[in-house]
């Protein structure tokens, strides 16, 4: 939480679904590796400060 509250202009925090959603806030974006060329499945939450959301580059099947 120290990093979340740090006086830094741009921050990206990657975290699996879990406690941050209830202790801090909901994520700005939820991504899967398959959105970026990997067939792996791992739901990952991103909390972004002054950064754009990621855009999928190479969507592959599950």
PDB file of N, CA, C, O and CB in Angstrom:
ATOM      1  N   UNK A   1       0.822  -1.191   0.000  1.00  0.00           N
ATOM      2  CA  UNK A   1       0.000   0.000   0.000  1.00  0.00           C
ATOM      3  C   UNK A   1       0.869   1.259   0.000  1.00  0.00           C
ATOM      4  O   UNK A   1       0.421   2.321  -0.433  1.00  0.00           O
ATOM      5  CB  UNK A   1      -0.936  -0.004   1.206  1.00  0.00           C
ATOM      6  N   UNK A   2       2.098   1.146   0.479  1.00  0.00           N
ATOM      7  CA  UNK A   2       2.992   2.308   0.456  1.00  0.00           C
ATOM      8  C   UNK A   2       3.229   2.761  -0.979  1.00  0.00           C
ATOM      9  O   UNK A   2       3.283   3.959  -1.257  1.00  0.00           O
ATOM     10  CB  UNK A   2       4.337   1.978   1.143  1.00  0.00           C
ATOM     11  N   UNK A   3       3.369   1.806  -1.883  1.00  0.00           N
ATOM     12  CA  UNK A   3       3.584   2.171  -3.284  1.00  0.00           C
ATOM     13  C   UNK A   3       2.331   2.798  -3.887  1.00  0.00           C
ATOM     14  O   UNK A   3       2.424   3.770  -4.636  1.00  0.00           O
ATOM     15  CB  UNK A   3       4.002   0.941  -4.098  1.00  0.00           C
ATOM     16  N   UNK A   4       1.175   2.256  -3.572  1.00  0.00           N
ATOM     17  CA  UNK A   4      -0.089   2.797  -4.088  1.00  0.00           C
ATOM     18  C   UNK A   4      -0.232   4.259  -3.691  1.00  0.00           C
ATOM     19  O   UNK A   4      -0.705   5.077  -4.480  1.00  0.00           O
ATOM     20  CB  UNK A   4      -1.294   1.978  -3.564  1.00  0.00           C
ATOM     21  N   UNK A   5       0.168   4.583  -2.486  1.00  0.00           N
ATOM     22  CA  UNK A   5      -0.004   5.938  -1.964  1.00  0.00           C
ATOM     23  C   UNK A   5       1.223   6.825  -2.155  1.00  0.00           C
ATOM     24  O   UNK A   5       1.229   7.966  -1.692  1.00  0.00           O
ATOM     25  CB  UNK A   5      -0.344   5.873  -0.505  1.00  0.00           C
ATOM     26  N   UNK A   6       2.254   6.330  -2.823  1.00  0.00           N
ATOM     27  CA  UNK A   6       3.486   7.098  -3.020  1.00  0.00           C
ATOM     28  C   UNK A   6       3.237   8.275  -3.967  1.00  0.00           C
ATOM     29  O   UNK A   6       2.390   8.188  -4.856  1.00  0.00           O
ATOM     30  CB  UNK A   6       4.609   6.191  -3.576  1.00  0.00           C
ATOM     31  N   UNK A   7       3.967   9.365  -3.779  1.00  0.00           N
ATOM     32  CA  UNK A   7       3.818  10.525  -4.660  1.00  0.00           C
ATOM     33  C   UNK A   7       4.592  10.322  -5.970  1.00  0.00           C
ATOM     34  O   UNK A   7       5.542  11.046  -6.269  1.00  0.00           O
ATOM     35  CB  UNK A   7       4.304  11.805  -3.947  1.00  0.00           C
ATOM     36  N   UNK A   8       4.161   9.328  -6.730  1.00  0.00           N
ATOM     37  CA  UNK A   8       4.785   8.985  -8.010  1.00  0.00           C
ATOM     38  C   UNK A   8       3.768   9.280  -9.102  1.00  0.00           C
ATOM     39  O   UNK A   8       2.591   8.946  -8.963  1.00  0.00           O
ATOM     40  CB  UNK A   8       5.252   7.474  -8.051  1.00  0.00           C
ATOM     41  N   UNK A   9       4.220   9.912 -10.197  1.00  0.00           N
ATOM     42  CA  UNK A   9       3.299  10.333 -11.254  1.00  0.00           C
ATOM     43  C   UNK A   9       2.603   9.169 -11.953  1.00  0.00           C
ATOM     44  O   UNK A   9       1.397   9.222 -12.193  1.00  0.00           O
ATOM     45  CB  UNK A   9       4.039  11.149 -12.272  1.00  0.00           C
ATOM     46  N   UNK A  10       3.355   8.120 -12.280  1.00  0.00           N
ATOM     47  CA  UNK A  10       2.791   6.984 -13.012  1.00  0.00           C
ATOM     48  C   UNK A  10       3.097   5.704 -12.255  1.00  0.00           C
ATOM     49  O   UNK A  10       4.240   5.436 -11.883  1.00  0.00           O
ATOM     50  CB  UNK A  10       3.353   6.912 -14.460  1.00  0.00           C
ATOM     51  N   UNK A  11       2.053   4.922 -12.037  1.00  0.00           N
ATOM     52  CA  UNK A  11       2.205   3.661 -11.310  1.00  0.00           C
ATOM     53  C   UNK A  11       1.373   2.589 -12.005  1.00  0.00           C
ATOM     54  O   UNK A  11       0.235   2.836 -12.404  1.00  0.00           O
ATOM     55  CB  UNK A  11       1.778   3.814  -9.814  1.00  0.00           C
ATOM     56  N   UNK A  12       1.950   1.398 -12.145  1.00  0.00           N
ATOM     57  CA  UNK A  12       1.218   0.217 -12.612  1.00  0.00           C
ATOM     58  C   UNK A  12       1.478  -0.885 -11.593  1.00  0.00           C
ATOM     59  O   UNK A  12       2.625  -1.246 -11.329  1.00  0.00           O
ATOM     60  CB  UNK A  12       1.663  -0.222 -14.076  1.00  0.00           C
ATOM     61  N   UNK A  13       0.404  -1.411 -11.028  1.00  0.00           N
ATOM     62  CA  UNK A  13       0.517  -2.495 -10.061  1.00  0.00           C
ATOM     63  C   UNK A  13      -0.177  -3.715 -10.639  1.00  0.00           C
ATOM     64  O   UNK A  13      -1.359  -3.665 -10.980  1.00  0.00           O
ATOM     65  CB  UNK A  13      -0.097  -2.099  -8.680  1.00  0.00           C
ATOM     66  N   UNK A  14       0.561  -4.808 -10.749  1.00  0.00           N
ATOM     67  CA  UNK A  14       0.031  -6.072 -11.251  1.00  0.00           C
ATOM     68  C   UNK A  14      -0.172  -6.981 -10.046  1.00  0.00           C
ATOM     69  O   UNK A  14       0.719  -7.140  -9.212  1.00  0.00           O
ATOM     70  CB  UNK A  14       0.994  -6.729 -12.318  1.00  0.00           C
ATOM     71  N   UNK A  15      -1.359  -7.573  -9.970  1.00  0.00           N
ATOM     72  CA  UNK A  15      -1.654  -8.424  -8.831  1.00  0.00           C
ATOM     73  C   UNK A  15      -2.737  -9.402  -9.235  1.00  0.00           C
ATOM     74  O   UNK A  15      -3.679  -9.010  -9.924  1.00  0.00           O
ATOM     75  CB  UNK A  15      -2.086  -7.590  -7.597  1.00  0.00           C
ATOM     76  N   UNK A  16      -2.642 -10.678  -8.829  1.00  0.00           N
ATOM     77  CA  UNK A  16      -3.739 -11.605  -9.113  1.00  0.00           C
ATOM     78  C   UNK A  16      -5.005 -11.157  -8.376  1.00  0.00           C
ATOM     79  O   UNK A  16      -4.943 -10.339  -7.458  1.00  0.00           O
ATOM     80  CB  UNK A  16      -3.354 -13.054  -8.703  1.00  0.00           C
ATOM     81  N   UNK A  17      -6.125 -11.691  -8.780  1.00  0.00           N
ATOM     82  CA  UNK A  17      -7.373 -11.379  -8.080  1.00  0.00           C
ATOM     83  C   UNK A  17      -7.190 -11.747  -6.620  1.00  0.00           C
ATOM     84  O   UNK A  17      -6.719 -12.839  -6.303  1.00  0.00           O
ATOM     85  CB  UNK A  17      -8.596 -12.138  -8.705  1.00  0.00           C
ATOM     86  N   UNK A  18      -7.556 -10.848  -5.744  1.00  0.00           N
ATOM     87  CA  UNK A  18      -7.370 -11.135  -4.325  1.00  0.00           C
ATOM     88  C   UNK A  18      -7.737  -9.971  -3.442  1.00  0.00           C
ATOM     89  O   UNK A  18      -8.682  -9.230  -3.711  1.00  0.00           O
ATOM     90  CB  UNK A  18      -5.956 -11.528  -4.061  1.00  0.00           C
ATOM     91  N   UNK A  19      -6.980  -9.830  -2.399  1.00  0.00           N
ATOM     92  CA  UNK A  19      -7.322  -8.923  -1.314  1.00  0.00           C
ATOM     93  C   UNK A  19      -7.297  -7.444  -1.700  1.00  0.00           C
ATOM     94  O   UNK A  19      -8.009  -6.644  -1.092  1.00  0.00           O
ATOM     95  CB  UNK A  19      -6.390  -9.146  -0.181  1.00  0.00           C
ATOM     96  N   UNK A  20      -6.498  -7.063  -2.692  1.00  0.00           N
ATOM     97  CA  UNK A  20      -6.435  -5.643  -3.038  1.00  0.00           C
ATOM     98  C   UNK A  20      -7.785  -5.103  -3.494  1.00  0.00           C
ATOM     99  O   UNK A  20      -8.078  -3.924  -3.299  1.00  0.00           O
ATOM    100  CB  UNK A  20      -5.401  -5.417  -4.126  1.00  0.00           C
ATOM    101  N   UNK A  21      -8.601  -5.948  -4.094  1.00  0.00           N
ATOM    102  CA  UNK A  21      -9.919  -5.495  -4.548  1.00  0.00           C
ATOM    103  C   UNK A  21     -10.809  -5.105  -3.380  1.00  0.00           C
ATOM    104  O   UNK A  21     -11.655  -4.222  -3.518  1.00  0.00           O
ATOM    105  CB  UNK A  21     -10.597  -6.580  -5.373  1.00  0.00           C
ATOM    106  N   UNK A  22     -10.634  -5.746  -2.238  1.00  0.00           N
ATOM    107  CA  UNK A  22     -11.466  -5.396  -1.085  1.00  0.00           C
ATOM    108  C   UNK A  22     -10.765  -4.414  -0.145  1.00  0.00           C
ATOM    109  O   UNK A  22     -11.434  -3.646   0.545  1.00  0.00           O
ATOM    110  CB  UNK A  22     -11.850  -6.655  -0.318  1.00  0.00           C
ATOM    111  N   UNK A  23      -9.435  -4.423  -0.107  1.00  0.00           N
ATOM    112  CA  UNK A  23      -8.694  -3.534   0.788  1.00  0.00           C
ATOM    113  C   UNK A  23      -8.389  -2.175   0.147  1.00  0.00           C
ATOM    114  O   UNK A  23      -8.231  -1.182   0.858  1.00  0.00           O
ATOM    115  CB  UNK A  23      -7.398  -4.199   1.214  1.00  0.00           C
ATOM    116  N   UNK A  24      -8.306  -2.121  -1.172  1.00  0.00           N
ATOM    117  CA  UNK A  24      -7.944  -0.864  -1.839  1.00  0.00           C
ATOM    118  C   UNK A  24      -9.071  -0.414  -2.759  1.00  0.00           C
ATOM    119  O   UNK A  24      -9.878   0.433  -2.376  1.00  0.00           O
ATOM    120  CB  UNK A  24      -6.631  -1.024  -2.641  1.00  0.00           C
ATOM    121  N   UNK A  25      -9.136  -0.960  -3.949  1.00  0.00           N
ATOM    122  CA  UNK A  25     -10.196  -0.640  -4.908  1.00  0.00           C
ATOM    123  C   UNK A  25     -10.200  -1.679  -6.006  1.00  0.00           C
ATOM    124  O   UNK A  25      -9.272  -2.479  -6.130  1.00  0.00           O
ATOM    125  CB  UNK A  25     -10.011   0.780  -5.502  1.00  0.00           C
ATOM    126  N   UNK A  26     -11.239  -1.659  -6.789  1.00  0.00           N
ATOM    127  CA  UNK A  26     -11.325  -2.594  -7.906  1.00  0.00           C
ATOM    128  C   UNK A  26     -10.237  -2.248  -8.927  1.00  0.00           C
ATOM    129  O   UNK A  26      -9.810  -1.097  -9.010  1.00  0.00           O
ATOM    130  CB  UNK A  26     -12.744  -2.552  -8.564  1.00  0.00           C
ATOM    131  N   UNK A  27      -9.790  -3.233  -9.698  1.00  0.00           N
ATOM    132  CA  UNK A  27      -8.742  -2.973 -10.688  1.00  0.00           C
ATOM    133  C   UNK A  27      -9.252  -2.123 -11.848  1.00  0.00           C
ATOM    134  O   UNK A  27     -10.448  -2.100 -12.139  1.00  0.00           O
ATOM    135  CB  UNK A  27      -8.185  -4.287 -11.219  1.00  0.00           C
ATOM    136  N   UNK A  28      -8.332  -1.431 -12.500  1.00  0.00           N
ATOM    137  CA  UNK A  28      -8.670  -0.657 -13.697  1.00  0.00           C
ATOM    138  C   UNK A  28      -8.823  -1.561 -14.906  1.00  0.00           C
ATOM    139  O   UNK A  28      -9.546  -1.233 -15.847  1.00  0.00           O
ATOM    140  CB  UNK A  28      -7.604   0.404 -13.970  1.00  0.00           C
ATOM    141  N   UNK A  29      -8.146  -2.694 -14.882  1.00  0.00           N
ATOM    142  CA  UNK A  29      -8.187  -3.617 -16.009  1.00  0.00           C
ATOM    143  C   UNK A  29      -7.886  -5.025 -15.509  1.00  0.00           C
ATOM    144  O   UNK A  29      -7.068  -5.218 -14.610  1.00  0.00           O
ATOM    145  CB  UNK A  29      -7.180  -3.195 -17.114  1.00  0.00           C
ATOM    146  N   UNK A  30      -8.558  -6.001 -16.104  1.00  0.00           N
ATOM    147  CA  UNK A  30      -8.283  -7.408 -15.825  1.00  0.00           C
ATOM    148  C   UNK A  30      -7.842  -8.032 -17.144  1.00  0.00           C
ATOM    149  O   UNK A  30      -8.539  -7.930 -18.154  1.00  0.00           O
ATOM    150  CB  UNK A  30      -9.548  -8.154 -15.216  1.00  0.00           C
ATOM    151  N   UNK A  31      -6.679  -8.676 -17.125  1.00  0.00           N
ATOM    152  CA  UNK A  31      -6.124  -9.239 -18.356  1.00  0.00           C
ATOM    153  C   UNK A  31      -5.831 -10.728 -18.188  1.00  0.00           C
ATOM    154  O   UNK A  31      -5.772 -11.251 -17.075  1.00  0.00           O
ATOM    155  CB  UNK A  31      -4.844  -8.490 -18.762  1.00  0.00           C
ATOM    156  N   UNK A  32      -5.652 -11.387 -19.325  1.00  0.00           N
ATOM    157  CA  UNK A  32      -5.239 -12.787 -19.409  1.00  0.00           C
ATOM    158  C   UNK A  32      -4.023 -12.857 -20.335  1.00  0.00           C
ATOM    159  O   UNK A  32      -3.943 -12.085 -21.290  1.00  0.00           O
ATOM    160  CB  UNK A  32      -6.415 -13.708 -19.931  1.00  0.00           C
ATOM    161  N   UNK A  33      -3.077 -13.761 -20.077  1.00  0.00           N
ATOM    162  CA  UNK A  33      -1.926 -13.917 -20.981  1.00  0.00           C
ATOM    163  C   UNK A  33      -2.355 -14.196 -22.425  1.00  0.00           C
ATOM    164  O   UNK A  33      -1.655 -13.808 -23.360  1.00  0.00           O
ATOM    165  CB  UNK A  33      -1.025 -15.048 -20.488  1.00  0.00           C
ATOM    166  N   UNK A  34      -3.502 -14.867 -22.615  1.00  0.00           N
ATOM    167  CA  UNK A  34      -3.953 -15.202 -23.973  1.00  0.00           C
ATOM    168  C   UNK A  34      -4.267 -13.963 -24.808  1.00  0.00           C
ATOM    169  O   UNK A  34      -4.385 -14.054 -26.030  1.00  0.00           O
ATOM    170  CB  UNK A  34      -5.185 -16.092 -23.906  1.00  0.00           C
ATOM    171  N   UNK A  35      -4.402 -12.812 -24.162  1.00  0.00           N
ATOM    172  CA  UNK A  35      -4.637 -11.562 -24.883  1.00  0.00           C
ATOM    173  C   UNK A  35      -3.350 -11.038 -25.523  1.00  0.00           C
ATOM    174  O   UNK A  35      -3.369 -10.102 -26.323  1.00  0.00           O
ATOM    175  CB  UNK A  35      -5.219 -10.507 -23.937  1.00  0.00           C
ATOM    176  N   UNK A  36      -2.216 -11.678 -25.144  1.00  0.00           N
ATOM    177  CA  UNK A  36      -0.911 -11.198 -25.590  1.00  0.00           C
ATOM    178  C   UNK A  36      -0.039 -12.320 -26.141  1.00  0.00           C
ATOM    179  O   UNK A  36       1.188 -12.249 -26.072  1.00  0.00           O
ATOM    180  CB  UNK A  36      -0.195 -10.511 -24.447  1.00  0.00           C
ATOM    181  N   UNK A  37      -0.675 -13.363 -26.692  1.00  0.00           N
ATOM    182  CA  UNK A  37       0.055 -14.404 -27.404  1.00  0.00           C
ATOM    183  C   UNK A  37       0.372 -15.670 -26.645  1.00  0.00           C
ATOM    184  O   UNK A  37       0.915 -16.601 -27.239  1.00  0.00           O
ATOM    185  CB  UNK A  37       1.283 -13.857 -27.872  1.00  0.00           C
ATOM    186  N   UNK A  38       0.061 -15.756 -25.362  1.00  0.00           N
ATOM    187  CA  UNK A  38       0.336 -16.969 -24.597  1.00  0.00           C
ATOM    188  C   UNK A  38      -0.965 -17.729 -24.356  1.00  0.00           C
ATOM    189  O   UNK A  38      -1.999 -17.117 -24.086  1.00  0.00           O
ATOM    190  CB  UNK A  38       1.028 -16.628 -23.250  1.00  0.00           C
ATOM    191  N   UNK A  39      -0.923 -19.048 -24.452  1.00  0.00           N
ATOM    192  CA  UNK A  39      -2.138 -19.825 -24.212  1.00  0.00           C
ATOM    193  C   UNK A  39      -2.376 -20.089 -22.723  1.00  0.00           C
ATOM    194  O   UNK A  39      -3.349 -20.748 -22.355  1.00  0.00           O
ATOM    195  CB  UNK A  39      -2.064 -21.145 -24.959  1.00  0.00           C
ATOM    196  N   UNK A  40      -1.503 -19.582 -21.884  1.00  0.00           N
ATOM    197  CA  UNK A  40      -1.672 -19.753 -20.434  1.00  0.00           C
ATOM    198  C   UNK A  40      -2.903 -18.983 -19.959  1.00  0.00           C
ATOM    199  O   UNK A  40      -3.348 -18.029 -20.598  1.00  0.00           O
ATOM    200  CB  UNK A  40      -0.404 -19.274 -19.667  1.00  0.00           C
ATOM    201  N   UNK A  41      -3.436 -19.422 -18.830  1.00  0.00           N
ATOM    202  CA  UNK A  41      -4.556 -18.710 -18.232  1.00  0.00           C
ATOM    203  C   UNK A  41      -4.162 -18.300 -16.818  1.00  0.00           C
ATOM    204  O   UNK A  41      -3.878 -19.151 -15.975  1.00  0.00           O
ATOM    205  CB  UNK A  41      -5.849 -19.587 -18.226  1.00  0.00           C
ATOM    206  N   UNK A  42      -4.146 -17.009 -16.566  1.00  0.00           N
ATOM    207  CA  UNK A  42      -3.841 -16.469 -15.245  1.00  0.00           C
ATOM    208  C   UNK A  42      -4.484 -15.087 -15.169  1.00  0.00           C
ATOM    209  O   UNK A  42      -3.950 -14.116 -15.705  1.00  0.00           O
ATOM    210  CB  UNK A  42      -2.282 -16.400 -14.984  1.00  0.00           C
ATOM    211  N   UNK A  43      -5.597 -15.010 -14.519  1.00  0.00           N
ATOM    212  CA  UNK A  43      -6.285 -13.734 -14.406  1.00  0.00           C
ATOM    213  C   UNK A  43      -5.427 -12.777 -13.592  1.00  0.00           C
ATOM    214  O   UNK A  43      -5.040 -13.075 -12.462  1.00  0.00           O
ATOM    215  CB  UNK A  43      -7.681 -13.910 -13.760  1.00  0.00           C
ATOM    216  N   UNK A  44      -5.140 -11.638 -14.174  1.00  0.00           N
ATOM    217  CA  UNK A  44      -4.266 -10.652 -13.547  1.00  0.00           C
ATOM    218  C   UNK A  44      -4.945  -9.302 -13.535  1.00  0.00           C
ATOM    219  O   UNK A  44      -5.474  -8.852 -14.551  1.00  0.00           O
ATOM    220  CB  UNK A  44      -2.914 -10.568 -14.275  1.00  0.00           C
ATOM    221  N   UNK A  45      -4.929  -8.659 -12.387  1.00  0.00           N
ATOM    222  CA  UNK A  45      -5.531  -7.344 -12.231  1.00  0.00           C
ATOM    223  C   UNK A  45      -4.461  -6.267 -12.348  1.00  0.00           C
ATOM    224  O   UNK A  45      -3.341  -6.431 -11.866  1.00  0.00           O
ATOM    225  CB  UNK A  45      -6.264  -7.235 -10.882  1.00  0.00           C
ATOM    226  N   UNK A  46      -4.818  -5.178 -12.986  1.00  0.00           N
ATOM    227  CA  UNK A  46      -3.926  -4.030 -13.087  1.00  0.00           C
ATOM    228  C   UNK A  46      -4.594  -2.826 -12.446  1.00  0.00           C
ATOM    229  O   UNK A  46      -5.757  -2.520 -12.711  1.00  0.00           O
ATOM    230  CB  UNK A  46      -3.558  -3.735 -14.564  1.00  0.00           C
ATOM    231  N   UNK A  47      -3.837  -2.155 -11.603  1.00  0.00           N
ATOM    232  CA  UNK A  47      -4.269  -0.881 -11.043  1.00  0.00           C
ATOM    233  C   UNK A  47      -3.337   0.165 -11.622  1.00  0.00           C
ATOM    234  O   UNK A  47      -2.124   0.108 -11.416  1.00  0.00           O
ATOM    235  CB  UNK A  47      -4.248  -0.881  -9.457  1.00  0.00           C
ATOM    236  N   UNK A  48      -3.897   1.113 -12.341  1.00  0.00           N
ATOM    237  CA  UNK A  48      -3.102   2.056 -13.109  1.00  0.00           C
ATOM    238  C   UNK A  48      -3.313   3.483 -12.616  1.00  0.00           C
ATOM    239  O   UNK A  48      -4.434   3.899 -12.322  1.00  0.00           O
ATOM    240  CB  UNK A  48      -3.447   1.954 -14.588  1.00  0.00           C
ATOM    241  N   UNK A  49      -2.223   4.213 -12.534  1.00  0.00           N
ATOM    242  CA  UNK A  49      -2.294   5.632 -12.176  1.00  0.00           C
ATOM    243  C   UNK A  49      -1.619   6.412 -13.301  1.00  0.00           C
ATOM    244  O   UNK A  49      -0.412   6.294 -13.511  1.00  0.00           O
ATOM    245  CB  UNK A  49      -1.607   5.922 -10.775  1.00  0.00           C
ATOM    246  N   UNK A  50      -2.399   7.199 -14.012  1.00  0.00           N
ATOM    247  CA  UNK A  50      -1.914   8.031 -15.120  1.00  0.00           C
ATOM    248  C   UNK A  50      -1.265   7.220 -16.239  1.00  0.00           C
ATOM    249  O   UNK A  50      -0.318   7.678 -16.877  1.00  0.00           O
ATOM    250  CB  UNK A  50      -0.924   9.044 -14.600  1.00  0.00           C
ATOM    251  N   UNK A  51      -1.775   6.027 -16.469  1.00  0.00           N
ATOM    252  CA  UNK A  51      -1.316   5.171 -17.557  1.00  0.00           C
ATOM    253  C   UNK A  51      -2.523   4.633 -18.310  1.00  0.00           C
ATOM    254  O   UNK A  51      -3.570   4.406 -17.702  1.00  0.00           O
ATOM    255  CB  UNK A  51      -0.437   4.010 -17.022  1.00  0.00           C
ATOM    256  N   UNK A  52      -2.405   4.419 -19.634  1.00  0.00           N
ATOM    257  CA  UNK A  52      -3.519   3.850 -20.389  1.00  0.00           C
ATOM    258  C   UNK A  52      -3.647   2.350 -20.127  1.00  0.00           C
ATOM    259  O   UNK A  52      -2.694   1.695 -19.704  1.00  0.00           O
ATOM    260  CB  UNK A  52      -3.337   4.111 -21.892  1.00  0.00           C
ATOM    261  N   UNK A  53      -4.834   1.824 -20.386  1.00  0.00           N
ATOM    262  CA  UNK A  53      -5.017   0.379 -20.288  1.00  0.00           C
ATOM    263  C   UNK A  53      -4.244  -0.299 -21.410  1.00  0.00           C
ATOM    264  O   UNK A  53      -4.016   0.286 -22.469  1.00  0.00           O
ATOM    265  CB  UNK A  53      -6.521   0.001 -20.350  1.00  0.00           C
ATOM    266  N   UNK A  54      -3.841  -1.550 -21.159  1.00  0.00           N
ATOM    267  CA  UNK A  54      -3.172  -2.333 -22.192  1.00  0.00           C
ATOM    268  C   UNK A  54      -4.172  -2.706 -23.283  1.00  0.00           C
ATOM    269  O   UNK A  54      -5.351  -2.925 -23.007  1.00  0.00           O
ATOM    270  CB  UNK A  54      -2.525  -3.602 -21.589  1.00  0.00           C
ATOM    271  N   UNK A  55      -3.700  -2.775 -24.501  1.00  0.00           N
ATOM    272  CA  UNK A  55      -4.526  -3.206 -25.629  1.00  0.00           C
ATOM    273  C   UNK A  55      -4.033  -4.574 -26.065  1.00  0.00           C
ATOM    274  O   UNK A  55      -2.835  -4.758 -26.282  1.00  0.00           O
ATOM    275  CB  UNK A  55      -4.473  -2.176 -26.816  1.00  0.00           C
ATOM    276  N   UNK A  56      -4.949  -5.550 -26.198  1.00  0.00           N
ATOM    277  CA  UNK A  56      -4.536  -6.885 -26.646  1.00  0.00           C
ATOM    278  C   UNK A  56      -3.777  -6.798 -27.969  1.00  0.00           C
ATOM    279  O   UNK A  56      -4.144  -6.026 -28.855  1.00  0.00           O
ATOM    280  CB  UNK A  56      -5.765  -7.812 -26.798  1.00  0.00           C
ATOM    281  N   UNK A  57      -2.717  -7.595 -28.095  1.00  0.00           N
ATOM    282  CA  UNK A  57      -1.882  -7.547 -29.287  1.00  0.00           C
ATOM    283  C   UNK A  57      -1.927  -8.816 -30.114  1.00  0.00           C
ATOM    284  O   UNK A  57      -1.684  -8.772 -31.320  1.00  0.00           O
ATOM    285  CB  UNK A  57      -0.478  -7.268 -28.900  1.00  0.00           C
ATOM    286  N   UNK A  58      -2.236  -9.957 -29.489  1.00  0.00           N
ATOM    287  CA  UNK A  58      -2.219 -11.238 -30.206  1.00  0.00           C
ATOM    288  C   UNK A  58      -3.098 -12.230 -29.451  1.00  0.00           C
ATOM    289  O   UNK A  58      -2.592 -13.060 -28.695  1.00  0.00           O
ATOM    290  CB  UNK A  58      -0.757 -11.788 -30.357  1.00  0.00           C
ATOM    291  N   UNK A  59      -4.392 -12.148 -29.652  1.00  0.00           N
ATOM    292  CA  UNK A  59      -5.332 -12.997 -28.904  1.00  0.00           C
ATOM    293  C   UNK A  59      -5.254 -14.421 -29.444  1.00  0.00           C
ATOM    294  O   UNK A  59      -5.389 -14.649 -30.646  1.00  0.00           O
ATOM    295  CB  UNK A  59      -6.796 -12.447 -29.007  1.00  0.00           C
ATOM    296  N   UNK A  60      -5.032 -15.381 -28.538  1.00  0.00           N
ATOM    297  CA  UNK A  60      -4.995 -16.798 -28.906  1.00  0.00           C
ATOM    298  C   UNK A  60      -6.062 -17.537 -28.112  1.00  0.00           C
ATOM    299  O   UNK A  60      -6.578 -17.015 -27.124  1.00  0.00           O
ATOM    300  CB  UNK A  60      -3.583 -17.415 -28.647  1.00  0.00           C
ATOM    301  N   UNK A  61      -6.397 -18.760 -28.544  1.00  0.00           N
ATOM    302  CA  UNK A  61      -7.434 -19.556 -27.897  1.00  0.00           C
ATOM    303  C   UNK A  61      -7.072 -19.952 -26.484  1.00  0.00           C
ATOM    304  O   UNK A  61      -5.926 -19.835 -26.049  1.00  0.00           O
ATOM    305  CB  UNK A  61      -7.712 -20.785 -28.701  1.00  0.00           C
ATOM    306  N   UNK A  62      -8.098 -20.430 -25.774  1.00  0.00           N
ATOM    307  CA  UNK A  62      -7.872 -20.884 -24.398  1.00  0.00           C
ATOM    308  C   UNK A  62      -7.188 -22.224 -24.395  1.00  0.00           C
ATOM    309  O   UNK A  62      -6.912 -22.774 -23.329  1.00  0.00           O
ATOM    310  CB  UNK A  62      -9.187 -20.964 -23.622  1.00  0.00           C
TER     311      UNK A  62
END
